Amino acid sequence: MNELIYFLLIGLAAGWLAGKLMEGRSFGLVGNLIVGVIGAILGGLVFRLVGLAATGLLGSLICATAGAVLLLFLLQKFGKRP
């Protein structure tokens, strides 16, 4: 249970950071959480593919934020356009 809460808090912070880095704004609590959690999963996959491992709080936050930034970049690049 503690690990799930830790994962969600890291995801929330990563989503907020990615929003600030990519758009200059926040996506709201739920939006930040969704972006951060998906970004954490994506970041973990990418980090493993290049042979890196995230350890500790800071490493997890960096990994999740990098994944969230990548997710937002991909959404901007390939997302719906009006």
C-alpha positions, 0 to 999 in steps of 0.5 A: 500500500505504501508503494502505491502511494509513493508511486502516485505521489511521484507521478503527481509531482512528475506530471506537474513538473512536465506540465511546467517544462512543456506548456508552462502550466499545470493540468490540474490534480487529476491531469497531472496524476495521469500524465505523471503515472503514464510518464513514470511507466514510459520513463521506466521503460525508456531508462531500462532500454538505454541501460539506466536505473532509477534509484531513490526518490530523486532518481524516481522523480527524474525518471518519471518526469523524463517519461512525462515530458516524452509523453507530452512531446509525443502527444503534441507531435502526434495528437489531434490537431484542429 
